[in-house]
Amino acid sequence: MRLHAVATQLIRTATKGNILELYDGNSIEVKKGTTILIQFNSLHRNKIYWGEDVNAFSPERWLVKNTDESDMFIPIPGSYLPFGEGQHNCIGQKIALVEIKTVLIRLLQKYNLSLSAKQGPVVSIAKMTLGLKNGLLVDLQPRT
């Protein structure tokens, strides 16, 4: 969901003025009524938050390697927003997470998945949500 978020952006309007402190020590004044646009692709692929392997699919980055959790990866608040955040976050977040986990568990219990040899180039298209222009062909092999 970080590398291929379903929603492409988040738009908010500032309800009050504020000063935003930036990671480089600078700051930006945001006036009341300012429209703020957050591009998920830029946010979720920012090396400042995610490291040099920002474009790698690396689920192990989230695993705890030691029992004391000292090396646990904890994202900086606001750097991972697959469903938005705050009072206007995605209303379907909880059901979406339950559904995706259920479907993946059921599929992976019964099948080995691989990218089909018939799959052409994967081309993303971004509108209000992110999709694949030509879909994604996957081969399912029953587990033995």
DSSP file with accessible surface (Angstrom, degrees, kcal/mol):
  #  RESIDUE AA STRUCTURE BP1 BP2  ACC     N-H-->O    O-->H-N    N-H-->O    O-->H-N    TCO  KAPPA ALPHA  PHI   PSI    X-CA   Y-CA   Z-CA
    1    1 A M              0   0   98      0, 0.0     5,-0.1     0, 0.0     0, 0.0   0.000 360.0 360.0 360.0 -22.5    0.0    0.0    0.0
    2    2 A R    >   +     0   0   18      2,-0.2     3,-0.5     1,-0.1    42,-0.1   0.934 360.0  36.0 -73.7 -46.5    3.0    2.3    0.4
    3    3 A L  T 3  S+     0   0   20      1,-0.2    -1,-0.1    42,-0.0     2,-0.1   0.785 133.3  26.2 -78.6 -28.2    4.4    1.8   -3.1
    4    4 A H  T 3  S-     0   0  119     40,-0.0    -1,-0.2   126,-0.0    -2,-0.2  -0.521  78.8-176.1-136.1  67.6    1.0    1.5   -4.8
    5    5 A A    <   -     0   0   11     -3,-0.5   125,-0.2     1,-0.1    -3,-0.1  -0.336  26.2-136.9 -64.5 144.3   -1.6    3.4   -2.8
    6    6 A V  S    S+     0   0   99     76,-0.2   124,-3.7   123,-0.1     2,-0.2   0.947  92.2  56.3 -69.0 -48.9   -5.1    3.2   -4.1
    7    7 A A  B    S-A  129   0A  36     75,-0.4   122,-0.2   122,-0.3     3,-0.1  -0.611  72.4-156.8 -81.3 145.4   -5.8    6.9   -3.6
    8    8 A T        +     0   0   20    120,-1.3    32,-1.5    -2,-0.2    33,-0.6   0.720  65.4   4.2 -96.5 -23.3   -3.3    9.2   -5.4
    9    9 A Q  E     -B   39   0B  63    119,-0.4     2,-0.4    30,-0.2    -1,-0.2  -0.981  53.9-137.2-157.5 166.4   -3.7   12.3   -3.3
   10   10 A L  E     -B   38   0B  23     28,-2.0    28,-3.0    -2,-0.3     2,-0.5  -0.999  17.7-162.7-131.2 129.8   -5.2   14.0   -0.3
   11   11 A I  E     +B   37   0B  88     -2,-0.4     2,-0.3    26,-0.2    26,-0.2  -0.969  15.7 166.5-118.4 129.6   -6.6   17.5   -0.4
   12   12 A R  E     -B   36   0B  80     24,-2.5    24,-3.8    -2,-0.5     2,-0.5  -0.955  27.4-137.5-135.9 157.4   -7.3   19.5    2.8
   13   13 A T  E     -B   35   0B  84     -2,-0.3    22,-0.2    22,-0.2     2,-0.2  -0.971  29.6-116.1-116.9 129.4   -8.0   23.2    3.5
   14   14 A A        -     0   0   15     20,-2.7    19,-3.0    -2,-0.5     3,-0.1  -0.449  20.4-164.8 -65.6 125.4   -6.3   24.8    6.5
   15   15 A T  S    S+     0   0  120     -2,-0.2     2,-0.3    17,-0.2    -1,-0.2   0.571  75.8  13.1 -88.3 -10.5   -8.9   25.8    9.1
   16   16 A K  S    S-     0   0  143     15,-0.1    -1,-0.2    18,-0.1    17,-0.1  -0.977  90.7 -90.1-154.7 161.7   -6.5   28.1   10.8
   17   17 A G        +     0   0   47     -2,-0.3     2,-0.3    15,-0.1    14,-0.2  -0.396  49.5 164.9 -73.3 152.4   -3.1   29.6   10.2
   18   18 A N  E     -C   30   0C  90     12,-2.6    12,-3.3    -2,-0.1     2,-0.5  -0.985  36.9-122.1-160.7 161.7    0.0   27.7   11.2
   19   19 A I  E     -C   29   0C  81     -2,-0.3     2,-0.6    10,-0.2    10,-0.2  -0.970  25.9-151.6-111.6 122.6    3.8   27.5   10.8
   20   20 A L  E     -C   28   0C  80      8,-3.2     8,-2.1    -2,-0.5     2,-0.5  -0.856   7.7-143.4 -97.1 123.5    5.0   24.1    9.5
   21   21 A E  E     -C   27   0C 141     -2,-0.6     6,-0.2     6,-0.2     2,-0.2  -0.735  18.6-145.9 -84.1 128.5    8.5   23.1   10.5
   22   22 A L    >   -     0   0   63      4,-3.3     3,-1.9    -2,-0.5    -1,-0.0  -0.577  22.3-112.5 -95.6 159.4   10.4   21.3    7.8
   23   23 A Y  T 3  S+     0   0  163      1,-0.3    -1,-0.1    -2,-0.2     4,-0.0   0.757 115.1  57.9 -60.8 -25.0   12.9   18.5    8.2
   24   24 A D  T 3  S-     0   0   86      2,-0.1    -1,-0.3     1,-0.0     3,-0.1   0.362 122.9-100.2 -91.0   7.2   15.7   20.8    6.9
   25   25 A G  S <  S+     0   0   61     -3,-1.9    -2,-0.1     1,-0.4     2,-0.1   0.247  89.2 113.0  95.6 -15.5   15.2   23.4    9.6
   26   26 A N        -     0   0  102     -5,-0.1    -4,-3.3     1,-0.0    -1,-0.4  -0.307  52.0-147.9 -79.2 173.6   13.2   25.8    7.4
   27   27 A S  E     -C   21   0C  66     -6,-0.2     2,-0.4    -3,-0.1    -6,-0.2  -0.957   5.2-147.2-142.4 159.9    9.5   26.6    7.9
   28   28 A I  E     -C   20   0C  86     -8,-2.1    -8,-3.2    -2,-0.3     2,-0.5  -0.996  15.7-134.7-128.9 133.5    6.5   27.4    5.8
   29   29 A E  E     -C   19   0C 131     -2,-0.4     2,-0.6   -10,-0.2   -10,-0.2  -0.762  18.1-164.0 -87.1 127.4    3.6   29.7    6.8
   30   30 A V  E     -C   18   0C  16    -12,-3.3   -12,-2.6    -2,-0.5     2,-0.2  -0.962  10.7-149.4-112.0 118.9    0.2   28.2    6.0
   31   31 A K    >   -     0   0  133     -2,-0.6     3,-2.2   -14,-0.2   -17,-0.3  -0.547  31.3 -86.8 -87.6 152.8   -2.6   30.8    6.1
   32   32 A K  T 3  S+     0   0  157      1,-0.3   -17,-0.2    -2,-0.2    -1,-0.1  -0.280 116.7  26.5 -54.4 135.7   -6.2   30.0    6.9
   33   33 A G  T 3  S+     0   0   46    -19,-3.0    -1,-0.3     1,-0.3     2,-0.2   0.329  85.4 142.8  90.4  -6.4   -8.1   28.8    3.9
   34   34 A T    <   -     0   0   56     -3,-2.2   -20,-2.7   -21,-0.1     2,-0.5  -0.455  50.0-130.0 -69.1 134.1   -4.9   27.5    2.1
   35   35 A T  E     -B   13   0B  94    -22,-0.2     2,-0.5    -2,-0.2   -22,-0.2  -0.757  22.1-159.6 -85.2 129.4   -5.6   24.4    0.1
   36   36 A I  E     -B   12   0B  60    -24,-3.8   -24,-2.5    -2,-0.5     2,-0.5  -0.950   4.6-165.4-114.3 128.2   -3.0   21.7    0.8
   37   37 A L  E     -B   11   0B  89     -2,-0.5     2,-0.6   -26,-0.2   -26,-0.2  -0.960   0.7-166.0-116.4 123.4   -2.4   18.8   -1.6
   38   38 A I  E     -B   10   0B  54    -28,-3.0   -28,-2.0    -2,-0.5     2,-0.7  -0.950   9.3-152.5-110.8 117.4   -0.5   15.7   -0.5
   39   39 A Q  E  >  -B    9   0B  77     -2,-0.6     4,-2.4   -30,-0.2     3,-0.3  -0.805   2.9-156.8 -88.7 114.5    0.7   13.4   -3.3
   40   40 A F  H  > S+     0   0    6    -32,-1.5     4,-3.3    -2,-0.7     5,-0.2   0.867  90.2  58.6 -61.8 -37.5    1.0    9.9   -1.8
   41   41 A N  H  > S+     0   0   97    -33,-0.6     4,-0.6     1,-0.2    -1,-0.2   0.914 111.3  41.6 -60.3 -40.2    3.5    8.8   -4.4
   42   42 A S  H  4 S+     0   0   80     -3,-0.3     3,-0.4     2,-0.2    -2,-0.2   0.918 118.3  45.6 -71.9 -43.2    5.9   11.5   -3.4
   43   43 A L  H >< S+     0   0   24     -4,-2.4     3,-1.2     1,-0.2    -2,-0.2   0.942 114.7  45.8 -65.6 -47.5    5.3   11.0    0.3
   44   44 A H  H 3< S+     0   0    0     -4,-3.3    -1,-0.2     1,-0.3    -2,-0.2   0.543 116.5  46.2 -78.6  -5.8    5.5    7.2    0.3
   45   45 A R  T 3< S+     0   0   68     -4,-0.6     2,-0.6    -3,-0.4    -1,-0.3   0.001  79.3 128.0-121.6  27.9    8.6    7.2   -1.8
   46   46 A N    X>  -     0   0   49     -3,-1.2     4,-2.3    33,-0.2     3,-1.0  -0.753  51.5-150.4 -89.8 120.4   10.6    9.9    0.0
   47   47 A K  H 3> S+     0   0  109     -2,-0.6     4,-2.0     1,-0.3    -1,-0.1   0.774  93.5  67.1 -61.9 -26.5   14.1    8.8    1.0
   48   48 A I  H 34 S+     0   0   74      1,-0.2    -1,-0.3     2,-0.2     4,-0.1   0.898 115.0  27.3 -61.0 -38.5   14.1   11.0    4.0
   49   49 A Y  H <4 S+     0   0   65     -3,-1.0    -2,-0.2    -6,-0.2    27,-0.2   0.809 133.7  31.0 -90.8 -34.7   11.3    8.9    5.6
   50   50 A W  H  < S-     0   0    4     -4,-2.3     3,-0.3     1,-0.2    -3,-0.2   0.459  99.8-125.6-113.1  -4.3   12.0    5.4    4.0
   51   51 A G    ><  -     0   0   30     -4,-2.0     3,-1.1    -5,-0.3    -1,-0.2  -0.185  47.5 -49.4  88.0-179.7   15.7    5.2    3.4
   52   52 A E  T 3  S+     0   0  152      1,-0.3     3,-0.4     2,-0.1    -1,-0.2   0.775 131.8  60.2 -66.4 -26.2   17.8    4.5    0.3
   53   53 A D  T >   +     0   0   76     -3,-0.3     3,-2.3     1,-0.2    -1,-0.3  -0.008  67.3 136.6 -91.7  34.5   15.8    1.4   -0.6
   54   54 A V  T <   +     0   0    3     -3,-1.1    -1,-0.2     1,-0.3    -2,-0.1   0.788  69.7  46.4 -54.0 -33.8   12.6    3.5   -0.8
   55   55 A N  T 3  S+     0   0  103     -3,-0.4     2,-0.3   -10,-0.1    -1,-0.3   0.444  90.9 104.6 -93.0   2.3   11.4    1.8   -4.0
   56   56 A A  S <  S-     0   0   42     -3,-2.3     2,-1.0     2,-0.1    -3,-0.0  -0.641  73.8-129.0 -85.9 136.9   12.0   -1.7   -2.8
   57   57 A F        +     0   0  172     -2,-0.3     3,-0.1     1,-0.1    -2,-0.1  -0.770  45.3 161.4 -79.4 106.9    9.1   -3.9   -1.7
   58   58 A S    >   +     0   0   16     -2,-1.0     3,-2.0     1,-0.1     4,-0.3  -0.652  19.4 171.1-136.1  76.9   10.6   -4.9    1.7
   59   59 A P  G >  S+     0   0   61      0, 0.0     3,-1.9     0, 0.0     4,-0.3   0.815  76.3  71.4 -58.9 -26.3    8.0   -6.2    4.1
   60   60 A E  G >  S+     0   0  104      1,-0.3     3,-1.4     2,-0.2    -2,-0.0   0.700  77.2  78.3 -66.7 -14.3   10.8   -7.2    6.5
   61   61 A R  G <  S+     0   0   26     -3,-2.0    12,-0.6     1,-0.3    -1,-0.3   0.788  94.3  51.1 -61.5 -24.0   11.4   -3.5    7.3
   62   62 A W  G <  S+     0   0  102     -3,-1.9    -1,-0.3    -4,-0.3    -2,-0.2   0.549  89.7 103.5 -89.9  -9.2    8.4   -3.8    9.5
   63   63 A L  S <  S-     0   0  109     -3,-1.4     2,-0.6    -4,-0.3    10,-0.3  -0.483  71.8-126.5 -78.7 146.9    9.5   -6.9   11.4
   64   64 A V        -     0   0   62     -2,-0.2     8,-0.1     1,-0.1    -2,-0.1  -0.795  24.0-176.3 -89.1 123.1   11.0   -6.7   14.9
   65   65 A K        +     0   0  132     -2,-0.6     2,-0.3     1,-0.1    -1,-0.1   0.736  66.1  44.7 -93.6 -26.9   14.3   -8.5   14.9
   66   66 A N  S >  S-     0   0   78      1,-0.1     3,-1.6     0, 0.0     5,-0.1  -0.889  80.0-124.8-118.0 152.7   15.2   -8.3   18.6
   67   67 A T  T 3  S+     0   0  151     -2,-0.3    -1,-0.1     1,-0.3    -3,-0.0   0.778 111.7  58.3 -66.6 -24.3   12.9   -8.9   21.6
   68   68 A D  T 3  S-     0   0  109      1,-0.1    -1,-0.3    -3,-0.0     4,-0.0   0.510 102.5-133.7 -84.7  -0.4   13.7   -5.4   23.0
   69   69 A E    X   +     0   0  117     -3,-1.6     3,-1.3     1,-0.1    -2,-0.1   0.669  61.0 138.4  60.6  19.5   12.3   -3.9   19.7
   70   70 A S  T 3  S+     0   0   84      1,-0.3    -1,-0.1    -6,-0.0    -3,-0.1   0.783  73.0  41.3 -67.3 -26.2   15.3   -1.6   19.6
   71   71 A D  T 3  S+     0   0   58     -5,-0.1    -1,-0.3     2,-0.1     2,-0.1   0.229  84.1 133.8-106.0  16.1   15.8   -2.0   15.8
   72   72 A M    <   -     0   0   69     -3,-1.3     2,-0.5     1,-0.1    -8,-0.1  -0.427  59.3-122.5 -68.6 134.6   12.0   -1.8   15.0
   73   73 A F        -     0   0   52    -12,-0.6    -1,-0.1   -10,-0.3    -2,-0.1  -0.667  32.5-178.9 -77.6 121.6   11.2    0.4   12.0
   74   74 A I        -     0   0  125     -2,-0.5   -12,-0.0     3,-0.0    -2,-0.0  -0.973  23.1-131.6-123.6 114.7    8.7    3.0   13.1
   75   75 A P        -     0   0   35      0, 0.0     3,-0.1     0, 0.0     5,-0.1  -0.326  28.7-102.4 -65.5 148.3    7.6    5.4   10.4
   76   76 A I    >   -     0   0   86    -27,-0.2     3,-2.5     1,-0.1     4,-0.3  -0.508  51.9 -93.4 -65.8 131.4    7.7    9.1   11.2
   77   77 A P  T 3  S+     0   0  122      0, 0.0    -1,-0.1     0, 0.0    -3,-0.0  -0.233 113.4  20.6 -51.1 132.0    4.1   10.3   12.0
   78   78 A G  T 3  S+     0   0   29      2,-0.3     3,-0.1    -3,-0.1    -2,-0.1   0.356  97.2  98.6  90.3  -4.2    2.5   11.5    8.8
   79   79 A S  S <  S+     0   0    0     -3,-2.5     2,-0.4     1,-0.2   -33,-0.2   0.570  82.4  47.2 -92.2  -8.3    4.9    9.7    6.4
   80   80 A Y        +     0   0   72     -4,-0.3    -2,-0.3    -5,-0.1    -1,-0.2  -0.923  60.6 154.5-135.5 105.4    2.5    6.8    5.7
   81   81 A L    >   +     0   0   11     -2,-0.4     3,-1.3    -3,-0.1     4,-0.1  -0.414   6.2 151.9-130.5  58.6   -1.1    7.7    4.9
   82   82 A P  T 3  S+     0   0   24      0, 0.0   -75,-0.4     0, 0.0   -76,-0.2   0.797  90.1  25.6 -64.2 -22.4   -2.7    5.0    2.8
   83   83 A F  T 3  S-     0   0   32      1,-0.5     7,-2.7    -3,-0.1    10,-0.1   0.129 114.9-111.9-121.8  18.3   -6.1    5.9    4.2
   84   84 A G    <   -     0   0   13     -3,-1.3    -1,-0.5     5,-0.2     2,-0.3  -0.394  38.3-106.0  77.4-163.7   -5.5    9.6    5.0
   85   85 A E    >   +     0   0  115     -3,-0.1     3,-0.6    -2,-0.1     2,-0.1  -0.993  63.6  23.5-160.5 155.7   -5.5   10.6    8.7
   86   86 A G  G >  S-     0   0   49     -2,-0.3     3,-1.7     1,-0.2     0, 0.0  -0.339 109.8 -27.1  85.3-162.4   -7.6   12.4   11.2
   87   87 A Q  G 3  S+     0   0  174      1,-0.3    -1,-0.2    -2,-0.1     0, 0.0   0.682 137.4  49.7 -67.4 -17.3  -11.3   13.0   11.3
   88   88 A H  G <  S+     0   0  118     -3,-0.6    -1,-0.3     2,-0.0     3,-0.1   0.065  80.5 131.6-110.3  26.2  -11.6   12.8    7.5
   89   89 A N  S <  S-     0   0   62     -3,-1.7    -5,-0.2     1,-0.2     2,-0.1  -0.170  74.3 -61.1 -71.1 173.5   -9.7    9.6    6.9
   90   90 A C    >   -     0   0   59     -7,-2.7     3,-1.5     1,-0.2     4,-0.3  -0.321  39.9-149.9 -61.1 124.7  -11.2    6.9    4.7
   91   91 A I  T 3  S+     0   0  178      1,-0.3     3,-0.3    -3,-0.1     4,-0.3   0.770  96.4  53.6 -67.2 -23.9  -14.5    5.6    6.1
   92   92 A G  T 3> S+     0   0   22      1,-0.2     4,-2.7     2,-0.1    -1,-0.3   0.320  75.2 109.3 -94.5  11.1  -13.8    2.2    4.6
   93   93 A Q  H <> S+     0   0   59     -3,-1.5     4,-2.3     1,-0.2     5,-0.2   0.919  78.8  43.9 -55.7 -51.2  -10.3    1.7    6.2
   94   94 A K  H  > S+     0   0  179     -3,-0.3     4,-2.2    -4,-0.3    -1,-0.2   0.935 116.9  44.6 -65.4 -45.2  -11.2   -1.0    8.7
   95   95 A I  H  > S+     0   0  101     -4,-0.3     4,-2.8     1,-0.2    -1,-0.2   0.898 112.1  54.1 -67.4 -36.3  -13.3   -3.1    6.3
   96   96 A A  H  X S+     0   0   34     -4,-2.7     4,-2.6     2,-0.2     5,-0.2   0.925 109.8  47.1 -62.8 -43.5  -10.7   -2.7    3.5
   97   97 A L  H  X S+     0   0   51     -4,-2.3     4,-2.0    -5,-0.2     5,-0.2   0.911 113.3  47.9 -66.1 -41.2   -7.9   -4.0    5.8
   98   98 A V  H  X S+     0   0   86     -4,-2.2     4,-2.5    -5,-0.2    -2,-0.2   0.938 113.5  48.5 -63.6 -45.1  -10.1   -7.0    7.0
   99   99 A E  H  X S+     0   0  115     -4,-2.8     4,-2.7     2,-0.2     5,-0.3   0.934 111.8  47.1 -62.2 -47.3  -11.0   -7.8    3.4
  100  100 A I  H  X S+     0   0   83     -4,-2.6     4,-2.5     1,-0.2     5,-0.2   0.915 113.7  48.3 -65.5 -39.4   -7.5   -7.7    2.0
  101  101 A K  H  X S+     0   0  130     -4,-2.0     4,-2.5    -5,-0.2     5,-0.2   0.927 113.0  48.3 -65.1 -43.2   -6.1   -9.8    4.8
  102  102 A T  H  X S+     0   0   74     -4,-2.5     4,-2.4    -5,-0.2     5,-0.2   0.939 113.8  45.4 -62.9 -48.0   -8.9  -12.4    4.4
  103  103 A V  H  X S+     0   0   80     -4,-2.7     4,-2.7    -5,-0.2     5,-0.2   0.936 114.8  47.8 -63.6 -45.0   -8.5  -12.7    0.7
  104  104 A L  H  X S+     0   0   79     -4,-2.5     4,-3.0    -5,-0.3     5,-0.3   0.925 111.7  49.6 -63.7 -43.5   -4.7  -12.9    0.9
  105  105 A I  H  X S+     0   0   93     -4,-2.5     4,-1.8    -5,-0.2    -1,-0.2   0.950 113.4  46.2 -60.4 -47.0   -4.8  -15.5    3.6
  106  106 A R  H  X S+     0   0  147     -4,-2.4     4,-1.1    -5,-0.2    -2,-0.2   0.917 115.8  45.7 -63.2 -44.2   -7.3  -17.7    1.7
  107  107 A L  H  X S+     0   0   56     -4,-2.7     4,-2.7    -5,-0.2     3,-0.5   0.942 114.2  47.0 -63.7 -47.2   -5.3  -17.4   -1.6
  108  108 A L  H  < S+     0   0   81     -4,-3.0    -1,-0.2     1,-0.2    -2,-0.2   0.759 107.1  58.1 -72.2 -22.4   -1.9  -18.0   -0.1
  109  109 A Q  H  < S+     0   0  116     -4,-1.8    -1,-0.2    -5,-0.3    -2,-0.2   0.854 121.3  25.9 -70.0 -32.3   -3.2  -21.1    1.9
  110  110 A K  H  < S+     0   0  123     -4,-1.1    33,-2.8    -3,-0.5     2,-0.3   0.670 121.6  39.4-107.1 -21.2   -4.3  -22.7   -1.3
  111  111 A Y  E  <  -D  142   0D  82     -4,-2.7     2,-0.5    31,-0.3    -1,-0.1  -0.951  58.7-136.0-136.7 152.2   -2.1  -21.4   -4.1
  112  112 A N  E     -D  141   0D  77     29,-3.0    29,-2.5    -2,-0.3     2,-0.4  -0.904  34.5-149.5 -96.2 132.4    1.3  -20.3   -5.1
  113  113 A L  E     +D  140   0D  74     -2,-0.5     2,-0.3    27,-0.2    27,-0.2  -0.836  22.4 165.4-107.4 143.0    1.1  -17.0   -7.0
  114  114 A S  E     -D  139   0D  61     25,-1.7    25,-3.3    -2,-0.4     2,-0.2  -0.985  44.2 -94.4-149.7 154.5    3.5  -15.8   -9.7
  115  115 A L  E     -D  138   0D 107     -2,-0.3    23,-0.2    23,-0.2     2,-0.1  -0.501  51.5-111.6 -68.2 131.4    3.4  -13.1  -12.3
  116  116 A S    >   -     0   0   11     21,-2.4     3,-1.5    -2,-0.2    21,-0.1  -0.354   8.4-132.3 -67.4 143.8    2.2  -14.6  -15.6
  117  117 A A  T 3  S+     0   0  102      1,-0.3    -1,-0.1    -3,-0.1    -2,-0.1   0.736 109.0  62.4 -64.7 -20.9    4.6  -15.0  -18.5
  118  118 A K  T 3  S+     0   0  180      2,-0.0     2,-0.3    19,-0.0    -1,-0.3   0.549  77.6 114.6 -80.6  -8.7    1.8  -13.4  -20.6
  119  119 A Q    <   -     0   0   30     -3,-1.5     3,-0.1    18,-0.2    17,-0.1  -0.487  51.7-160.0 -68.8 125.7    2.0  -10.2  -18.6
  120  120 A G        -     0   0   41     -2,-0.3    17,-0.1     1,-0.2    -1,-0.1  -0.073  49.0 -39.7 -84.4-166.0    3.2   -7.2  -20.6
  121  121 A P        -     0   0  109      0, 0.0     2,-0.7     0, 0.0    -1,-0.2  -0.309  62.7-121.9 -59.0 138.5    4.6   -4.0  -19.1
  122  122 A V        -     0   0   79     -3,-0.1     2,-0.5    11,-0.1    14,-0.1  -0.780  33.8-173.2 -86.4 116.4    2.8   -2.9  -16.0
  123  123 A V        -     0   0   62     -2,-0.7    10,-3.2    12,-0.2    11,-0.4  -0.958  10.8-148.5-118.1 119.5    1.5    0.6  -16.6
  124  124 A S  E     -E  132   0E  60     -2,-0.5     2,-0.4     8,-0.2     8,-0.2  -0.585   7.0-162.1 -83.0 146.5   -0.1    2.6  -13.9
  125  125 A I  E     -E  131   0E  67      6,-2.5     6,-2.6    -2,-0.2     2,-0.6  -0.999   5.8-155.6-127.4 132.7   -2.9    5.1  -14.5
  126  126 A A  E     +E  130   0E  70     -2,-0.4     4,-0.2     4,-0.2     2,-0.1  -0.946  33.8 133.9-114.1 120.3   -3.7    7.7  -11.9
  127  127 A K  S    S-     0   0  165      2,-2.1  -119,-0.1    -2,-0.6     3,-0.1  -0.041  89.9 -38.5-122.4-124.9   -7.1    9.4  -11.8
  128  128 A M  S    S+     0   0  147     -2,-0.1  -120,-1.3  -121,-0.1  -119,-0.4   0.846 140.6  23.9 -71.9 -32.9   -8.8    9.8   -8.4
  129  129 A T  B    S-A    7   0A  78   -122,-0.2    -2,-2.1  -121,-0.1     2,-0.4  -0.863  92.7-105.7-124.6 164.9   -7.5    6.4   -7.6
  130  130 A L  E     +E  126   0E  50   -124,-3.7     2,-0.3    -2,-0.3    -4,-0.2  -0.722  46.5 159.0 -92.4 136.6   -4.5    4.4   -8.9
  131  131 A G  E     -E  125   0E  29     -6,-2.6    -6,-2.5    -2,-0.4     2,-0.5  -0.834  41.3 -99.1-142.6-178.1   -5.0    1.5  -11.3
  132  132 A L  E >   -E  124   0E  65     -2,-0.3     3,-0.8    -8,-0.2    -8,-0.2  -0.948  21.2-144.5-112.4 127.7   -3.3   -0.6  -13.9
  133  133 A K  T 3  S+     0   0  137    -10,-3.2    -1,-0.1    -2,-0.5    -9,-0.1   0.886 100.2  20.8 -57.6 -43.5   -4.0    0.3  -17.5
  134  134 A N  T 3  S-     0   0  113    -11,-0.4    -1,-0.3     1,-0.4   -14,-0.1   0.147 109.2-119.9-113.6  16.4   -3.9   -3.4  -18.7
  135  135 A G    <   -     0   0   33     -3,-0.8     2,-0.4   -12,-0.2    -1,-0.4  -0.188  32.8 -80.9  73.9-171.4   -4.6   -5.2  -15.5
  136  136 A L        -     0   0   90     -4,-0.1     2,-0.5    -3,-0.1    -1,-0.1  -0.976  32.7-147.8-137.5 119.5   -2.2   -7.7  -13.8
  137  137 A L        -     0   0   84     -2,-0.4   -21,-2.4   -21,-0.1     2,-0.4  -0.786  20.9-179.5 -92.2 124.7   -2.0  -11.3  -15.0
  138  138 A V  E     -D  115   0D  63     -2,-0.5     2,-0.4   -23,-0.2   -23,-0.2  -0.969  20.4-139.7-125.4 136.7   -1.2  -13.8  -12.2
  139  139 A D  E     -D  114   0D  63    -25,-3.3   -25,-1.7    -2,-0.4     2,-0.5  -0.828  14.4-154.8 -94.4 134.3   -0.7  -17.5  -12.4
  140  140 A L  E     -D  113   0D  78     -2,-0.4   -27,-0.2   -27,-0.2   -29,-0.0  -0.953   9.0-172.5-110.8 125.1   -2.2  -19.6   -9.6
  141  141 A Q  E     -D  112   0D 111    -29,-2.5   -29,-3.0    -2,-0.5    -2,-0.0  -0.974  30.0-116.1-115.9 123.7   -0.7  -23.0   -8.9
  142  142 A P  E     -D  111   0D  87      0, 0.0   -31,-0.3     0, 0.0     2,-0.2  -0.272  30.5-119.5 -57.1 139.1   -2.5  -25.2   -6.3
  143  143 A R              0   0  122    -33,-2.8   -34,-0.0     1,-0.0   -35,-0.0  -0.542 360.0 360.0 -76.2 146.7   -0.3  -25.9   -3.2
  144  144 A T              0   0  188     -2,-0.2    -1,-0.0   -33,-0.0   -33,-0.0  -0.691 360.0 360.0-109.9 360.0    0.4  -29.6   -2.6
